Amino acid sequence: MNKTAAALMGLTLMTGSLIAGDVLAAPYGWRHSGPGGYYYQGKQVDPAVVEKNAKAVLAAVTKGNPWKTPRGINQIPLVNKDKLIVGNLWEDADLKALEIGAYWAGPAGTRVELVSNGKVVGMLWMQ
């Protein structure tokens, strides 16, 4: 290391502009995101129960009016009998042919991927 690099490193450490990590934040990686945006599955959910509930919700939904986001992403809302949006599709797919993909449980409920021909085409939001 040359003298200039050593001097810059010393200056950086003295001014506190280089922080090795936030000591109050949880570590990054499995079950954690960056500071202020923590995510982790705090409870274990039985896969059979998630799949059964997701299939029941999916059987009772209809497609709402499709629209595009300003970025051009298709959004097809999935509407239940109470006229509440419980998910969305990003591609037009047959509701009866959709498969249940990966899922995760969080503070706002369980999120379930909807799969068509091996590709994730939407998301279902369950409580």
C-alpha positions in Angstrom: 0.0 0.0 0.0 1.4 3.4 -0.9 1.6 6.4 1.3 -1.4 8.2 -0.4 -3.7 5.2 0.0 -2.6 4.8 3.7 -3.3 8.5 4.3 -6.7 8.3 2.7 -7.6 5.3 4.7 -6.5 7.0 7.9 -8.5 10.1 7.1 -11.5 8.1 6.3 -11.3 6.2 9.6 -10.7 9.4 11.6 -13.7 11.2 10.2 -16.0 8.2 10.6 -17.0 8.2 7.0 -16.2 4.5 6.7 -18.5 2.3 8.9 -18.0 -1.4 8.8 -21.6 -2.1 9.5 -24.7 -0.9 11.4 -24.3 -2.5 14.8 -28.1 -2.1 15.4 -29.0 -3.8 12.1 -29.4 -7.5 11.8 -26.9 -9.3 9.5 -27.7 -9.5 5.8 -28.5 -12.8 4.2 -31.1 -15.5 5.1 -34.1 -13.9 6.8 -32.7 -10.4 6.6 -32.6 -7.5 4.2 -30.9 -4.2 4.4 -31.4 -1.8 7.4 -35.0 -0.8 7.9 -36.3 -3.4 5.6 -36.2 -6.6 7.5 -38.0 -9.7 6.2 -38.0 -13.2 7.5 -40.5 -16.0 7.9 -41.1 -15.8 11.6 -43.3 -18.8 11.7 -43.3 -22.2 10.0 -46.3 -22.8 7.7 -47.3 -26.3 6.6 -46.9 -26.6 2.8 -50.0 -28.8 2.5 -52.2 -26.2 4.3 -50.8 -23.3 2.1 -51.4 -25.3 -1.1 -55.0 -26.3 0.0 -55.9 -22.7 1.0 -54.3 -21.2 -2.1 -56.2 -23.6 -4.4 -59.5 -22.8 -2.5 -58.8 -19.0 -3.0 -57.8 -19.5 -6.6 -60.9 -21.5 -7.4 -63.1 -18.6 -6.2 -61.5 -15.7 -8.0 -62.2 -14.1 -11.4 -60.0 -11.9 -13.5 -60.6 -8.1 -13.1 -59.9 -5.4 -15.7 -56.4 -5.6 -17.0 -54.1 -2.5 -17.0 -50.5 -1.6 -17.6 -48.2 0.1 -15.1 -46.2 3.2 -16.3 -43.3 0.8 -16.9 -45.4 -1.4 -19.2 -46.0 -4.3 -16.9 -49.3 -6.1 -17.3 -51.5 -6.3 -14.3 -54.6 -8.5 -14.2 -56.2 -8.3 -10.8 -57.6 -11.5 -9.2 -60.9 -10.5 -7.6 -62.8 -12.7 -5.0 -66.6 -12.9 -4.4 -66.4 -9.9 -2.0 -64.9 -7.8 -4.9 -61.5 -7.6 -3.1 -58.3 -7.9 -5.0 -56.5 -10.9 -3.6 -53.7 -11.2 -6.2 -52.6 -10.4 -9.7 -51.3 -12.0 -12.9 -48.6 -10.5 -15.0 -49.5 -12.6 -18.0 -53.0 -13.7 -19.2 -53.3 -17.4 -18.1 -56.1 -19.8 -17.6 -57.0 -19.7 -13.9 -57.9 -23.4 -13.8 -54.5 -24.4 -15.3 -52.4 -22.4 -12.8 -50.2 -24.3 -10.4 -49.1 -23.3 -6.9 -45.4 -22.3 -6.7 -43.2 -21.1 -3.9 -44.6 -19.2 -1.0 -43.4 -17.3 2.0 -45.2 -16.0 5.2 -44.6 -12.5 6.4 -46.2 -9.9 8.7 -48.8 -9.1 6.0 -49.8 -12.7 5.3 -48.7 -15.4 3.0 -47.6 -14.7 -0.6 -48.0 -17.6 -3.1 -46.5 -17.6 -6.6 -48.8 -18.7 -9.4 -47.1 -20.8 -12.1 -48.1 -21.5 -15.7 -45.9 -23.9 -17.8 -43.0 -23.6 -15.3 -43.0 -19.8 -15.3 -44.2 -17.5 -12.5 -47.0 -15.5 -14.0 -48.6 -13.9 -10.9 -49.0 -13.7 -7.1 -51.7 -14.6 -4.7 -52.0 -12.7 -1.4 -53.5 -14.7 1.5 -54.0 -13.9 5.2 
